[in-house]
Amino acid sequence: MKTYSVARYRAAGCLRVVAGLSLVVLAVAVFWRPLTRTLGPDIAPAVQRLGLPRLWQPSSAKGFMVRVASEPSGATVSVNGAERGSTPLFANVPCDEGQQISIVVEKQGFPRWQRDVSCRVGKELTVRARLGG
């Protein structure tokens, strides 16, 4: 007769718990959008009361990602008049679908570069600015 130690039973129990939690996380991930559509705005306060990590909470962020490169690099990038950093730049631009966005790239000693684009929520835009020619 084969005997098993208590440690093996504990390890098996831990594995069952981890597997169960994994299934719960998977179910939440799969059914989150249908639940939020069904429950509507009533789900947000419930999620806050649960104290779930911020990653799992619904996001109200809208906008798109913009990647700006320039030649020469190190130019200052402004989006809708607000400075966002220098090139190369990868940043989120908060906006509503169809809203006009102005991207300006400037570097001392070079002419100013500007492009107006329409917001496409959830998309990524790559911009290459050639300053001075």
Backbone bond lengths (Angstrom), bond angles and torsions (degrees), N, CA, C in turn:
res aa  C-N    CA-C-N  psi(-1)  N-CA   C-N-CA  omega(-1)  CA-C   N-CA-C  phi
1 M - - - 1.437 - - 1.525 109.15 -
2 K 1.336 114.85 133.05 1.453 120.66 -178.08 1.528 109.05 -91.60
3 T 1.313 116.96 134.60 1.466 120.49 178.87 1.520 109.02 -112.51
4 Y 1.308 115.20 146.07 1.463 121.05 179.45 1.518 108.89 -115.52
5 S 1.289 115.25 145.63 1.457 119.46 -179.07 1.530 110.35 -81.86
6 V 1.312 114.98 163.55 1.460 121.48 178.47 1.523 109.78 -62.69
7 A 1.325 117.61 -34.76 1.466 121.55 -179.19 1.528 111.13 -60.76
8 R 1.325 116.98 -37.84 1.467 119.94 179.41 1.522 110.78 -66.65
9 Y 1.322 116.60 -39.92 1.457 119.94 178.17 1.530 110.68 -65.44
10 R 1.315 116.32 -39.17 1.468 120.07 178.10 1.523 110.14 -64.71
11 A 1.321 117.48 -43.54 1.467 121.45 179.54 1.523 110.39 -61.69
12 A 1.324 116.57 -42.68 1.462 120.35 179.08 1.527 110.40 -64.18
13 G 1.315 117.58 -39.53 1.462 121.79 177.84 1.515 111.38 -64.36
14 C 1.328 117.17 -41.63 1.464 121.28 178.02 1.523 110.69 -62.58
15 L 1.332 116.13 -41.39 1.462 119.89 178.70 1.530 111.20 -63.18
16 R 1.326 117.04 -38.75 1.462 120.40 177.65 1.529 110.90 -64.44
17 V 1.322 116.65 -40.86 1.467 120.73 178.99 1.525 110.10 -64.19
18 V 1.329 117.71 -45.89 1.467 121.53 179.67 1.527 109.98 -61.95
19 A 1.319 117.63 -43.06 1.463 121.02 178.73 1.524 111.02 -62.96
20 G 1.317 116.81 -40.90 1.465 120.61 178.29 1.513 112.17 -64.42
21 L 1.317 116.89 -44.40 1.466 120.53 178.07 1.520 111.12 -63.99
22 S 1.325 116.73 -38.20 1.465 120.45 178.03 1.520 110.48 -60.96
23 L 1.316 116.84 -40.77 1.465 120.18 178.16 1.525 111.66 -65.44
24 V 1.317 117.08 -38.24 1.467 120.67 178.05 1.526 110.21 -64.37
25 V 1.327 117.36 -45.78 1.472 121.30 178.82 1.520 109.95 -61.57
26 L 1.312 117.72 -43.08 1.465 121.76 178.75 1.526 110.91 -62.23
27 A 1.318 116.73 -43.22 1.472 120.42 179.51 1.521 110.87 -63.74
28 V 1.321 117.72 -42.02 1.473 120.97 177.89 1.519 109.99 -62.86
29 A 1.331 117.03 -43.41 1.465 120.73 -179.34 1.525 111.39 -63.18
30 V 1.323 117.20 -40.71 1.465 121.26 -177.42 1.530 111.55 -73.23
31 F 1.321 116.61 -41.51 1.455 119.94 -173.48 1.527 114.52 -98.92
32 W 1.334 118.85 7.84 1.466 121.01 -176.38 1.520 111.88 -62.21
33 R 1.325 117.44 -51.38 1.476 119.80 -177.50 1.530 112.12 -62.69
34 P 1.336 119.12 -46.72 1.474 117.08 177.24 1.529 112.48 -60.39
35 L 1.333 117.50 -36.75 1.468 120.22 178.00 1.515 111.24 -63.79
36 T 1.329 117.22 -44.10 1.464 119.56 -178.88 1.518 110.87 -67.52
37 R 1.349 117.75 -33.47 1.469 119.98 176.17 1.526 110.52 -67.29
38 T 1.327 116.52 -39.15 1.462 121.19 -177.77 1.526 111.21 -72.93
39 L 1.333 115.98 -47.87 1.468 120.26 -176.15 1.519 112.77 -84.74
40 G 1.326 116.93 -19.52 1.465 121.77 178.37 1.512 111.74 62.97
41 P 1.329 116.37 -142.04 1.463 120.56 -175.86 1.528 113.97 -68.33
42 D 1.328 117.78 -10.43 1.466 120.42 -179.78 1.517 112.52 -70.37
43 I 1.345 118.27 -17.50 1.464 120.55 -176.12 1.538 111.61 -77.15
44 A 1.329 118.09 -32.07 1.467 120.53 -175.25 1.531 112.94 -59.83
45 P 1.349 120.44 -48.80 1.465 118.86 178.02 1.525 112.33 -61.65
46 A 1.335 116.80 -35.91 1.466 119.71 179.58 1.520 110.41 -64.65
47 V 1.315 117.28 -40.56 1.467 121.08 179.78 1.523 110.01 -64.69
48 Q 1.328 117.20 -41.01 1.465 120.13 179.12 1.527 110.90 -64.25
49 R 1.325 117.95 -38.29 1.462 120.59 178.77 1.524 111.83 -66.20
50 L 1.336 116.55 -31.80 1.463 119.67 179.97 1.527 111.73 -70.06
51 G 1.323 117.16 -23.62 1.458 120.19 -179.63 1.522 112.46 72.19
52 L 1.332 116.87 32.84 1.458 120.09 178.29 1.526 109.97 -67.81
53 P 1.320 117.19 154.18 1.464 118.99 176.89 1.523 110.86 -57.38
54 R 1.326 116.77 150.79 1.467 122.19 -177.13 1.528 111.78 -56.90
55 L 1.317 116.86 -30.65 1.456 121.90 -179.71 1.527 110.96 -59.42
56 W 1.327 118.35 -34.28 1.455 121.68 -176.22 1.516 112.82 -89.38
57 Q 1.320 117.37 -9.04 1.449 119.54 -178.10 1.527 109.94 -81.97
58 P 1.329 117.33 148.32 1.457 119.75 -179.88 1.515 110.88 -63.15
59 S 1.309 116.11 142.21 1.455 122.00 -178.04 1.519 109.75 -100.64
60 S 1.320 116.04 138.91 1.455 120.03 176.14 1.524 110.31 -99.52
61 A 1.336 116.77 4.06 1.461 120.70 -177.83 1.516 110.40 -69.34
62 K 1.309 114.99 133.93 1.455 122.17 174.41 1.517 106.24 -122.39
63 G 1.300 115.96 158.39 1.446 119.25 175.49 1.515 111.33 136.43
64 F 1.334 114.25 -165.39 1.450 120.26 179.76 1.519 109.47 -141.13
65 M 1.321 115.27 166.76 1.464 121.18 178.50 1.526 108.46 -96.25
66 V 1.323 115.98 139.06 1.464 120.45 177.16 1.525 108.84 -124.87
67 R 1.317 114.79 134.63 1.461 122.24 176.76 1.529 105.46 -114.79
68 V 1.343 116.42 119.14 1.456 121.04 -177.38 1.520 109.62 -117.07
69 A 1.317 115.47 124.87 1.466 122.21 174.94 1.520 107.12 -122.62
70 S 1.318 116.57 148.09 1.462 119.13 179.05 1.523 109.91 -137.76
71 E 1.310 113.00 157.58 1.460 120.05 174.58 1.511 106.46 -124.22
72 P 1.296 121.28 109.47 1.454 129.08 2.43 1.543 111.17 -77.12
73 S 1.319 115.66 158.53 1.469 119.85 179.98 1.527 109.95 -77.85
74 G 1.317 115.47 172.38 1.466 120.84 -179.73 1.515 113.22 87.62
75 A 1.330 117.59 12.02 1.462 121.37 178.81 1.527 109.68 -81.01
76 T 1.308 116.49 153.65 1.460 123.00 179.63 1.525 109.94 -83.42
77 V 1.330 116.72 133.59 1.468 122.23 -179.35 1.521 108.82 -111.20
78 S 1.339 115.82 129.58 1.465 122.11 174.64 1.520 107.98 -121.67
79 V 1.332 115.49 137.24 1.462 121.43 177.28 1.521 107.33 -120.42
80 N 1.331 116.06 119.25 1.470 122.92 -176.39 1.526 111.54 52.80
81 G 1.319 117.23 39.51 1.451 122.74 176.26 1.520 115.52 85.59
82 A 1.319 117.99 -7.15 1.467 121.14 179.96 1.529 109.08 -102.79
83 E 1.333 115.71 127.18 1.460 120.03 179.71 1.527 110.09 -68.07
84 R 1.348 116.61 130.98 1.463 121.40 -176.56 1.519 113.62 -112.47
85 G 1.329 118.55 -13.34 1.457 120.74 -179.58 1.517 110.39 141.37
86 S 1.333 115.70 -163.84 1.458 119.78 -179.73 1.527 110.33 -120.68
87 T 1.321 114.17 159.48 1.465 119.69 -177.63 1.516 111.14 -77.76
88 P 1.326 116.45 146.27 1.469 128.37 -1.88 1.529 110.75 -73.28
89 L 1.332 116.01 142.48 1.460 122.31 -174.26 1.523 109.84 -131.35
90 F 1.325 116.70 138.69 1.466 123.21 173.14 1.518 105.64 -132.45
91 A 1.342 116.96 112.86 1.463 119.91 -173.40 1.518 111.61 -145.68
92 N 1.341 115.91 158.00 1.459 122.57 174.94 1.525 108.07 -87.96
93 V 1.332 115.84 134.68 1.464 121.60 177.34 1.519 107.31 -112.41
94 P 1.341 118.01 107.88 1.457 119.53 179.01 1.532 110.44 -72.27
95 C 1.330 116.77 129.18 1.466 121.21 -179.05 1.521 109.34 -166.63
96 D 1.323 115.27 170.50 1.456 122.51 175.04 1.522 108.70 -103.22
97 E 1.307 117.11 152.17 1.464 122.97 -178.53 1.531 110.64 -51.56
98 G 1.338 115.82 127.59 1.459 122.00 176.84 1.521 115.29 85.74
99 Q 1.325 118.20 -9.53 1.471 121.65 -179.84 1.528 109.76 -64.74
100 Q 1.333 117.18 140.92 1.467 121.69 178.85 1.532 109.36 -78.42
101 I 1.327 116.14 131.36 1.456 123.41 -179.87 1.519 108.13 -120.43
102 S 1.323 116.57 132.85 1.459 122.00 178.98 1.528 109.20 -106.25
103 I 1.343 116.70 121.40 1.463 122.22 178.29 1.521 107.64 -110.65
104 V 1.343 116.09 122.75 1.467 122.12 -178.79 1.518 108.80 -120.24
105 V 1.346 116.13 131.90 1.458 122.23 177.90 1.532 107.21 -120.58
106 E 1.342 116.75 124.44 1.465 121.67 -176.50 1.523 110.76 -134.51
107 K 1.332 114.54 144.05 1.458 120.81 172.54 1.522 107.04 -147.57
108 Q 1.325 115.40 137.11 1.464 120.25 -176.90 1.530 109.94 -58.46
109 G 1.338 115.27 132.95 1.457 121.10 179.70 1.520 113.80 90.13
110 F 1.331 117.12 -0.74 1.462 121.52 -179.88 1.520 109.32 -127.41
111 P 1.348 117.68 152.61 1.465 118.81 176.65 1.527 111.30 -66.49
112 R 1.316 115.03 151.25 1.461 122.20 -179.79 1.531 109.60 -72.17
113 W 1.346 116.54 140.64 1.465 122.49 178.90 1.518 107.55 -115.65
114 Q 1.335 117.84 133.03 1.462 120.87 -179.16 1.524 109.99 -140.11
115 R 1.336 115.62 142.38 1.463 121.63 176.93 1.515 107.90 -141.74
116 D 1.334 116.73 134.55 1.463 122.24 175.06 1.522 108.00 -103.94
117 V 1.339 116.52 130.48 1.458 122.22 -179.31 1.519 109.40 -131.15
118 S 1.321 116.05 159.98 1.465 121.64 175.25 1.524 108.88 -94.32
119 C 1.320 115.98 140.33 1.463 121.40 178.49 1.523 109.97 -68.61
120 R 1.329 114.85 132.07 1.468 121.66 173.58 1.520 106.20 -126.18
121 V 1.316 115.68 95.38 1.468 122.81 -173.71 1.529 110.63 -54.71
122 G 1.355 114.45 130.68 1.450 121.31 176.35 1.520 114.55 85.09
123 K 1.310 118.62 -0.47 1.464 121.82 -178.22 1.521 110.09 -100.49
124 E 1.335 115.66 173.86 1.462 122.06 176.78 1.520 108.31 -123.93
125 L 1.325 116.53 134.75 1.455 122.62 -178.69 1.521 108.34 -118.56
126 T 1.332 116.92 132.39 1.462 121.81 175.19 1.515 108.62 -109.06
127 V 1.329 116.85 126.74 1.463 122.79 -178.94 1.514 108.61 -121.03
128 R 1.325 116.70 129.91 1.463 122.17 175.30 1.524 108.20 -117.27
129 A 1.310 115.90 114.04 1.463 121.79 -178.25 1.532 109.74 -102.72
130 R 1.322 116.33 120.69 1.455 120.90 176.32 1.536 106.76 -101.77
131 L 1.311 115.55 107.78 1.466 121.13 -177.26 1.533 109.37 -88.62
132 G 1.298 115.92 130.33 1.464 120.19 174.33 1.504 115.04 76.95
133 G 1.297 118.61 32.44 1.459 117.46 172.08 1.418 113.35 134.72
